[in-house]
Amino acid sequence: MFESIKNQIGNVKKIVFVTGAGISQESGIPTFRGKDGLWRNNDVMKLATIDAFYDDPKLVWEWYNERRHNIFSAEPNQGHKAIAELEKFADVVVLTQNIDGLHQKAGSRNVLELHGSIVKIKCTVCDFNDEIMVDFSENPPLCKCGNILRPDVVWFGESLPQDVWQNAINHANHCDLMIIVGTSLVVSPANTLPIYAKQNNATLIEINPENTEMSLDMDLAIRDTSAKVLPEFVSLFK
């Protein structure tokens, strides 16, 4: 599977993973744009924008509470675990578009959450921000200051946290190998990360059952799931 680029990955020191919803699908978390994706059954503009939230916070919170239940009960799969295990052999950084925390749950220590975290909750007005794993007794939940709480995730139309994004660009600029896993590469600006890596002459590997916007730019594109492919990739380093 990796024979064609075995020489290129033999001496890598820094590996950056760019991960999307596909890697968590095998943990029972639906993707967004796939056949049974979340956006197929839900209107994005009613669930994942700040305007939608202020128009109907109760509806948005109902959806996010359902997602929180689903995510909190999910376990990392072999793809997540393989990425964590790879830290034994190289400097590994995970730049994830996922908000589920499964990379950290699998043991990855250097994870940048580009789109925030469903575990984290913040106030819409004051500076309250904390990890909350329990159910809320009221909907919508209120902060101690009396204003509405919201998931600390990046909604459509919102900017990525700039410190996280600049850090992500820096890692992409300095990696020897970038592995793009389970992302359609259509969401900006995360889809520009492979371009930064390519400019640094990094080797690019894509692992995805389907073709993506940038498949032709990859040094190697593997049409399979990360849970099957990544354990085999880690075995190359043993």
Phi and psi in degrees as GROMACS dihedral restraints (atoms count N, CA, C in turn):
[ dihedral_restraints ]
;  ai    aj    ak    al  type     phi  dphi    fc
    3     4     5     6     1  -107.3    20    10
    4     5     6     7     1    10.5    20    10
    6     7     8     9     1   -56.3    20    10
    7     8     9    10     1   -40.1    20    10
    9    10    11    12     1   -65.1    20    10
   10    11    12    13     1   -22.7    20    10
   12    13    14    15     1  -124.1    20    10
   13    14    15    16     1    19.8    20    10
   15    16    17    18     1   -59.0    20    10
   16    17    18    19     1   -38.6    20    10
   18    19    20    21     1   -66.6    20    10
   19    20    21    22     1   -34.8    20    10
   21    22    23    24     1   -70.7    20    10
   22    23    24    25     1   -29.3    20    10
   24    25    26    27     1   -98.7    20    10
   25    26    27    28     1     0.6    20    10
   27    28    29    30     1   -66.5    20    10
   28    29    30    31     1   -30.8    20    10
   30    31    32    33     1  -116.4    20    10
   31    32    33    34     1    19.5    20    10
   33    34    35    36     1   -69.9    20    10
   34    35    36    37     1   141.7    20    10
   36    37    38    39     1  -111.6    20    10
   37    38    39    40     1   -35.3    20    10
   39    40    41    42     1  -122.5    20    10
   40    41    42    43     1   120.6    20    10
   42    43    44    45     1  -115.4    20    10
   43    44    45    46     1   128.3    20    10
   45    46    47    48     1  -113.7    20    10
   46    47    48    49     1   127.9    20    10
   48    49    50    51     1  -100.3    20    10
   49    50    51    52     1   135.7    20    10
   51    52    53    54     1  -113.2    20    10
   52    53    54    55     1   113.6    20    10
   54    55    56    57     1  -118.3    20    10
   55    56    57    58     1   149.5    20    10
   57    58    59    60     1  -130.8    20    10
   58    59    60    61     1  -167.3    20    10
   60    61    62    63     1   -59.5    20    10
   61    62    63    64     1   -26.3    20    10
   63    64    65    66     1   -60.0    20    10
   64    65    66    67     1   -33.7    20    10
   66    67    68    69     1   -69.6    20    10
   67    68    69    70     1   -26.9    20    10
   69    70    71    72     1   -92.8    20    10
   70    71    72    73     1    -6.9    20    10
   72    73    74    75     1   -60.9    20    10
   73    74    75    76     1   -37.8    20    10
   75    76    77    78     1   -76.3    20    10
   76    77    78    79     1    -2.5    20    10
   78    79    80    81     1   -98.2    20    10
   79    80    81    82     1     6.6    20    10
   81    82    83    84     1    90.3    20    10
   82    83    84    85     1    13.9    20    10
   84    85    86    87     1  -102.7    20    10
   85    86    87    88     1   120.2    20    10
   87    88    89    90     1   -62.5    20    10
   88    89    90    91     1   146.3    20    10
   90    91    92    93     1   -78.3    20    10
   91    92    93    94     1   179.4    20    10
   93    94    95    96     1   -96.1    20    10
   94    95    96    97     1   -41.1    20    10
   96    97    98    99     1  -113.7    20    10
   97    98    99   100     1     4.7    20    10
   99   100   101   102     1   -75.3    20    10
  100   101   102   103     1  -173.2    20    10
  102   103   104   105     1   -55.6    20    10
  103   104   105   106     1   -41.2    20    10
  105   106   107   108     1  -111.8    20    10
  106   107   108   109     1    29.8    20    10
  108   109   110   111     1   -64.5    20    10
  109   110   111   112     1   157.8    20    10
  111   112   113   114     1   -60.3    20    10
  112   113   114   115     1   -36.2    20    10
  114   115   116   117     1   -76.1    20    10
  115   116   117   118     1   -11.7    20    10
  117   118   119   120     1   -70.7    20    10
  118   119   120   121     1   -31.9    20    10
  120   121   122   123     1  -108.4    20    10
  121   122   123   124     1    -3.5    20    10
  123   124   125   126     1  -135.1    20    10
  124   125   126   127     1   145.1    20    10
  126   127   128   129     1   -81.8    20    10
  127   128   129   130     1   112.4    20    10
  129   130   131   132     1   -52.6    20    10
  130   131   132   133     1   -41.6    20    10
  132   133   134   135     1   -70.4    20    10
  133   134   135   136     1   -13.1    20    10
  135   136   137   138     1   -98.3    20    10
  136   137   138   139     1    -4.2    20    10
  138   139   140   141     1  -130.8    20    10
  139   140   141   142     1   -25.0    20    10
  141   142   143   144     1  -134.2    20    10
  142   143   144   145     1    41.2    20    10
  144   145   146   147     1  -135.3    20    10
  145   146   147   148     1   156.4    20    10
  147   148   149   150     1   -66.2    20    10
  148   149   150   151     1   -34.1    20    10
  150   151   152   153     1   -64.3    20    10
  151   152   153   154     1   -42.8    20    10
  153   154   155   156     1   -62.0    20    10
  154   155   156   157     1   -38.5    20    10
  156   157   158   159     1   -63.6    20    10
  157   158   159   160     1   -45.8    20    10
  159   160   161   162     1   -72.1    20    10
  160   161   162   163     1   -28.5    20    10
  162   163   164   165     1   -69.1    20    10
  163   164   165   166     1   -41.6    20    10
  165   166   167   168     1  -150.2    20    10
  166   167   168   169     1    73.1    20    10
  168   169   170   171     1   -60.6    20    10
  169   170   171   172     1   -29.9    20    10
  171   172   173   174     1   -64.2    20    10
  172   173   174   175     1   -45.7    20    10
  174   175   176   177     1   -62.5    20    10
  175   176   177   178     1   -46.1    20    10
  177   178   179   180     1   -62.7    20    10
  178   179   180   181     1   -42.4    20    10
  180   181   182   183     1   -68.0    20    10
  181   182   183   184     1   -33.1    20    10
  183   184   185   186     1   -59.2    20    10
  184   185   186   187     1   -43.9    20    10
  186   187   188   189     1   -66.8    20    10
  187   188   189   190     1   -43.7    20    10
  189   190   191   192     1   -70.7    20    10
  190   191   192   193     1   -33.0    20    10
  192   193   194   195     1   -63.9    20    10
  193   194   195   196     1   -38.7    20    10
  195   196   197   198     1   -64.0    20    10
  196   197   198   199     1   -43.4    20    10
  198   199   200   201     1   -65.7    20    10
  199   200   201   202     1   -38.7    20    10
  201   202   203   204     1   -61.6    20    10
  202   203   204   205     1   -43.1    20    10
  204   205   206   207     1   -58.8    20    10
  205   206   207   208     1   -46.5    20    10
  207   208   209   210     1   -61.8    20    10
  208   209   210   211     1   -45.6    20    10
  210   211   212   213     1   -71.3    20    10
  211   212   213   214     1   -41.5    20    10
  213   214   215   216     1   -65.5    20    10
  214   215   216   217     1   -25.6    20    10
  216   217   218   219     1   -90.2    20    10
  217   218   219   220     1    -7.2    20    10
  219   220   221   222     1   -80.3    20    10
  220   221   222   223     1   150.7    20    10
  222   223   224   225     1  -118.6    20    10
  223   224   225   226     1   148.7    20    10
  225   226   227   228     1   -58.8    20    10
  226   227   228   229     1   144.7    20    10
  228   229   230   231     1   -99.6    20    10
  229   230   231   232     1  -174.6    20    10
  231   232   233   234     1   -63.6    20    10
  232   233   234   235     1   -25.5    20    10
  234   235   236   237     1   -67.0    20    10
  235   236   237   238     1   -49.6    20    10
  237   238   239   240     1   -58.7    20    10
  238   239   240   241     1   -44.8    20    10
  240   241   242   243     1   -65.6    20    10
  241   242   243   244     1   -36.6    20    10
  243   244   245   246     1   -65.3    20    10
  244   245   246   247     1   -40.4    20    10
  246   247   248   249     1   -62.6    20    10
  247   248   249   250     1   -42.7    20    10
  249   250   251   252     1   -64.5    20    10
  250   251   252   253     1   -40.6    20    10
  252   253   254   255     1   -65.5    20    10
  253   254   255   256     1   -30.1    20    10
  255   256   257   258     1   -62.7    20    10
  256   257   258   259     1   -20.8    20    10
  258   259   260   261     1   -60.8    20    10
  259   260   261   262     1   -19.9    20    10
  261   262   263   264     1   -68.7    20    10
  262   263   264   265     1   -21.3    20    10
  264   265   266   267     1  -118.1    20    10
  265   266   267   268     1   -13.5    20    10
  267   268   269   270     1  -157.5    20    10
  268   269   270   271     1   167.6    20    10
  270   271   272   273     1   -77.9    20    10
  271   272   273   274     1   113.7    20    10
  273   274   275   276     1  -119.0    20    10
  274   275   276   277     1   129.5    20    10
  276   277   278   279     1  -124.2    20    10
  277   278   279   280     1   135.5    20    10
  279   280   281   282     1  -110.1    20    10
  280   281   282   283     1   120.8    20    10
  282   283   284   285     1  -106.8    20    10
  283   284   285   286     1   103.8    20    10
  285   286   287   288     1  -113.4    20    10
  286   287   288   289     1   141.5    20    10
  288   289   290   291     1   -88.2    20    10
  289   290   291   292     1    -6.6    20    10
  291   292   293   294     1   -80.2    20    10
  292   293   294   295     1   151.9    20    10
  294   295   296   297     1  -113.6    20    10
  295   296   297   298     1    13.8    20    10
  297   298   299   300     1   -92.5    20    10
  298   299   300   301     1   -11.7    20    10
  300   301   302   303     1    73.1    20    10
  301   302   303   304     1    10.6    20    10
  303   304   305   306     1   -71.6    20    10
  304   305   306   307     1   -27.4    20    10
  306   307   308   309     1   -62.5    20    10
  307   308   309   310     1   -45.9    20    10
  309   310   311   312     1   -65.4    20    10
  310   311   312   313     1   -39.1    20    10
  312   313   314   315     1   -62.8    20    10
  313   314   315   316     1   -31.1    20    10
  315   316   317   318     1   -79.1    20    10
  316   317   318   319     1   -14.5    20    10
  318   319   320   321     1   113.9    20    10
  319   320   321   322     1     0.1    20    10
  321   322   323   324     1   -65.6    20    10
  322   323   324   325     1   134.1    20    10
  324   325   326   327     1  -100.3    20    10
  325   326   327   328     1   -23.1    20    10
  327   328   329   330     1  -118.3    20    10
  328   329   330   331     1    85.5    20    10
  330   331   332   333     1  -121.1    20    10
  331   332   333   334     1   126.9    20    10
  333   334   335   336     1  -107.4    20    10
  334   335   336   337     1   119.3    20    10
  336   337   338   339     1   -92.1    20    10
  337   338   339   340     1    99.1    20    10
  339   340   341   342     1   -64.7    20    10
  340   341   342   343     1   -34.1    20    10
  342   343   344   345     1  -109.2    20    10
  343   344   345   346     1    19.4    20    10
  345   346   347   348     1    85.8    20    10
  346   347   348   349     1  -163.1    20    10
  348   349   350   351     1  -142.7    20    10
  349   350   351   352     1   135.2    20    10
  351   352   353   354     1   -73.7    20    10
  352   353   354   355     1   -16.2    20    10
  354   355   356   357     1   -73.0    20    10
  355   356   357   358     1   -31.7    20    10
  357   358   359   360     1   -90.0    20    10
  358   359   360   361     1   139.3    20    10
  360   361   362   363     1  -124.1    20    10
  361   362   363   364     1   140.1    20    10
  363   364   365   366     1  -134.5    20    10
  364   365   366   367     1   158.8    20    10
  366   367   368   369     1   -81.7    20    10
  367   368   369   370     1   147.3    20    10
  369   370   371   372     1   -78.1    20    10
  370   371   372   373     1    -9.6    20    10
  372   373   374   375     1  -126.7    20    10
  373   374   375   376     1   -58.3    20    10
  375   376   377   378     1   -85.0    20    10
  376   377   378   379     1  -176.3    20    10
  378   379   380   381     1   -92.7    20    10
  379   380   381   382     1    16.6    20    10
  381   382   383   384     1   -62.6    20    10
  382   383   384   385     1   133.4    20    10
  384   385   386   387     1  -156.8    20    10
  385   386   387   388     1   123.3    20    10
  387   388   389   390     1  -156.9    20    10
  388   389   390   391     1   161.9    20    10
  390   391   392   393     1   -86.3    20    10
  391   392   393   394     1   126.9    20    10
  393   394   395   396     1  -131.3    20    10
  394   395   396   397     1   117.4    20    10
  396   397   398   399     1  -102.3    20    10
  397   398   399   400     1    -8.4    20    10
  399   400   401   402     1   -92.6    20    10
  400   401   402   403     1   164.0    20    10
  402   403   404   405     1   -71.6    20    10
  403   404   405   406     1   149.3    20    10
  405   406   407   408     1   -88.6    20    10
  406   407   408   409     1   141.5    20    10
  408   409   410   411     1   -81.5    20    10
  409   410   411   412     1   -15.7    20    10
  411   412   413   414     1  -131.0    20    10
  412   413   414   415     1   155.4    20    10
  414   415   416   417     1  -135.1    20    10
  415   416   417   418     1   119.5    20    10
  417   418   419   420     1   -76.6    20    10
  418   419   420   421     1   151.7    20    10
  420   421   422   423     1   -69.5    20    10
  421   422   423   424     1   145.2    20    10
  423   424   425   426     1  -113.5    20    10
  424   425   426   427     1   146.7    20    10
  426   427   428   429     1   -76.4    20    10
  427   428   429   430     1   163.9    20    10
  429   430   431   432     1   -60.4    20    10
  430   431   432   433     1   -23.6    20    10
  432   433   434   435     1   -80.5    20    10
  433   434   435   436     1    -6.7    20    10
  435   436   437   438     1    98.5    20    10
  436   437   438   439     1    -7.3    20    10
  438   439   440   441     1   -95.2    20    10
  439   440   441   442     1   166.9    20    10
  441   442   443   444     1   -74.6    20    10
  442   443   444   445     1   138.2    20    10
  444   445   446   447     1   -85.6    20    10
  445   446   447   448     1   156.2    20    10
  447   448   449   450     1  -141.4    20    10
  448   449   450   451     1   157.9    20    10
  450   451   452   453     1   -63.6    20    10
  451   452   453   454     1   141.3    20    10
  453   454   455   456     1   -86.1    20    10
  454   455   456   457     1    63.7    20    10
  456   457   458   459     1  -121.4    20    10
  457   458   459   460     1   159.8    20    10
  459   460   461   462     1   -89.6    20    10
  460   461   462   463     1   116.6    20    10
  462   463   464   465     1   -91.0    20    10
  463   464   465   466     1   163.9    20    10
  465   466   467   468     1   -58.2    20    10
  466   467   468   469     1   133.9    20    10
  468   469   470   471     1    92.0    20    10
  469   470   471   472     1    -9.8    20    10
  471   472   473   474     1   -98.2    20    10
  472   473   474   475     1   152.3    20    10
  474   475   476   477     1   -82.2    20    10
  475   476   477   478     1   150.1    20    10
  477   478   479   480     1   -67.0    20    10
  478   479   480   481     1   151.6    20    10
  480   481   482   483     1   -56.5    20    10
  481   482   483   484     1   120.7    20    10
  483   484   485   486     1   -64.9    20    10
  484   485   486   487     1   -33.7    20    10
  486   487   488   489     1   -66.6    20    10
  487   488   489   490     1   -40.4    20    10
  489   490   491   492     1   -65.6    20    10
  490   491   492   493     1   -44.4    20    10
  492   493   494   495     1   -65.3    20    10
  493   494   495   496     1   -43.8    20    10
  495   496   497   498     1   -63.7    20    10
  496   497   498   499     1   -37.4    20    10
  498   499   500   501     1   -65.1    20    10
  499   500   501   502     1   -40.5    20    10
  501   502   503   504     1   -62.7    20    10
  502   503   504   505     1   -44.6    20    10
  504   505   506   507     1   -60.4    20    10
  505   506   507   508     1   -42.5    20    10
  507   508   509   510     1   -59.7    20    10
  508   509   510   511     1   -44.1    20    10
  510   511   512   513     1   -65.1    20    10
  511   512   513   514     1   -41.5    20    10
  513   514   515   516     1   -63.4    20    10
  514   515   516   517     1   -35.3    20    10
  516   517   518   519     1   -71.0    20    10
  517   518   519   520     1   -18.8    20    10
  519   520   521   522     1  -121.9    20    10
  520   521   522   523     1    16.5    20    10
  522   523   524   525     1   -93.6    20    10
  523   524   525   526     1   155.7    20    10
  525   526   527   528     1   -89.5    20    10
  526   527   528   529     1   -29.3    20    10
  528   529   530   531     1  -141.9    20    10
  529   530   531   532     1   131.4    20    10
  531   532   533   534     1  -119.7    20    10
  532   533   534   535     1   129.9    20    10
  534   535   536   537     1  -116.2    20    10
  535   536   537   538     1   118.2    20    10
  537   538   539   540     1  -100.8    20    10
  538   539   540   541     1   117.5    20    10
  540   541   542   543     1  -124.0    20    10
  541   542   543   544     1   120.8    20    10
  543   544   545   546     1    64.1    20    10
  544   545   546   547     1    31.7    20    10
  546   547   548   549     1  -129.3    20    10
  547   548   549   550     1   139.3    20    10
  549   550   551   552     1   -77.5    20    10
  550   551   552   553     1   -10.5    20    10
  552   553   554   555     1    57.4    20    10
  553   554   555   556     1    40.6    20    10
  555   556   557   558     1  -112.5    20    10
  556   557   558   559     1   -11.9    20    10
  558   559   560   561     1   -92.5    20    10
  559   560   561   562     1   123.9    20    10
  561   562   563   564     1   -92.8    20    10
  562   563   564   565     1   147.6    20    10
  564   565   566   567     1   -92.5    20    10
  565   566   567   568     1     2.5    20    10
  567   568   569   570     1   -58.0    20    10
  568   569   570   571     1   -29.8    20    10
  570   571   572   573     1   -71.8    20    10
  571   572   573   574     1    -5.0    20    10
  573   574   575   576     1   -88.9    20    10
  574   575   576   577     1   -10.5    20    10
  576   577   578   579     1   -59.2    20    10
  577   578   579   580     1   -41.6    20    10
  579   580   581   582     1   -62.0    20    10
  580   581   582   583     1   -27.7    20    10
  582   583   584   585     1   -67.6    20    10
  583   584   585   586     1   -42.6    20    10
  585   586   587   588     1   -60.0    20    10
  586   587   588   589     1   -43.2    20    10
  588   589   590   591     1   -64.9    20    10
  589   590   591   592     1   -41.5    20    10
  591   592   593   594     1   -62.8    20    10
  592   593   594   595     1   -37.8    20    10
  594   595   596   597     1   -64.4    20    10
  595   596   597   598     1   -23.1    20    10
  597   598   599   600     1   -91.9    20    10
  598   599   600   601     1     8.8    20    10
  600   601   602   603     1    63.0    20    10
  601   602   603   604     1    26.9    20    10
  603   604   605   606     1   -73.2    20    10
  604   605   606   607     1   151.7    20    10
  606   607   608   609     1   -77.9    20    10
  607   608   609   610     1   136.3    20    10
  609   610   611   612     1  -113.8    20    10
  610   611   612   613     1   126.1    20    10
  612   613   614   615     1  -120.4    20    10
  613   614   615   616     1   133.6    20    10
  615   616   617   618     1  -114.3    20    10
  616   617   618   619     1   131.6    20    10
  618   619   620   621     1  -121.1    20    10
  619   620   621   622     1   109.9    20    10
  621   622   623   624     1  -164.1    20    10
  622   623   624   625     1   134.3    20    10
  624   625   626   627     1   -62.9    20    10
  625   626   627   628     1   -20.2    20    10
  627   628   629   630     1  -122.2    20    10
  628   629   630   631     1   156.9    20    10
  630   631   632   633     1   -65.2    20    10
  631   632   633   634     1   150.9    20    10
  633   634   635   636     1  -125.6    20    10
  634   635   636   637     1  -179.8    20    10
  636   637   638   639     1   -59.2    20    10
  637   638   639   640     1   -26.7    20    10
  639   640   641   642     1  -118.1    20    10
  640   641   642   643     1    15.9    20    10
  642   643   644   645     1   -56.0    20    10
  643   644   645   646     1   -38.2    20    10
  645   646   647   648     1   -70.8    20    10
  646   647   648   649     1   -16.0    20    10
  648   649   650   651     1   -89.8    20    10
  649   650   651   652     1    -3.5    20    10
  651   652   653   654     1   -82.4    20    10
  652   653   654   655     1   150.2    20    10
  654   655   656   657     1   -75.3    20    10
  655   656   657   658     1   -28.9    20    10
  657   658   659   660     1  -151.3    20    10
  658   659   660   661     1   128.0    20    10
  660   661   662   663     1  -119.9    20    10
  661   662   663   664     1   120.4    20    10
  663   664   665   666     1  -109.9    20    10
  664   665   666   667     1   120.6    20    10
  666   667   668   669     1   -91.5    20    10
  667   668   669   670     1    75.3    20    10
  669   670   671   672     1  -159.7    20    10
  670   671   672   673     1   177.8    20    10
  672   673   674   675     1   -86.4    20    10
  673   674   675   676     1   153.5    20    10
  675   676   677   678     1   -64.4    20    10
  676   677   678   679     1   -33.7    20    10
  678   679   680   681     1   -63.4    20    10
  679   680   681   682     1   -28.8    20    10
  681   682   683   684     1   -86.2    20    10
  682   683   684   685     1   -40.1    20    10
  684   685   686   687     1   -83.8    20    10
  685   686   687   688     1   -43.4    20    10
  687   688   689   690     1   -65.5    20    10
  688   689   690   691     1   -38.1    20    10
  690   691   692   693     1   -58.8    20    10
  691   692   693   694     1   -36.9    20    10
  693   694   695   696     1   -66.9    20    10
  694   695   696   697     1   -37.0    20    10
  696   697   698   699     1   -62.9    20    10
  697   698   699   700     1   -44.5    20    10
  699   700   701   702     1   -62.1    20    10
  700   701   702   703     1   -34.4    20    10
  702   703   704   705     1   -63.6    20    10
  703   704   705   706     1   -20.3    20    10
  705   706   707   708     1   -66.2    20    10
  706   707   708   709     1   -22.7    20    10
  708   709   710   711     1   -94.0    20    10
  709   710   711   712     1    -9.0    20    10
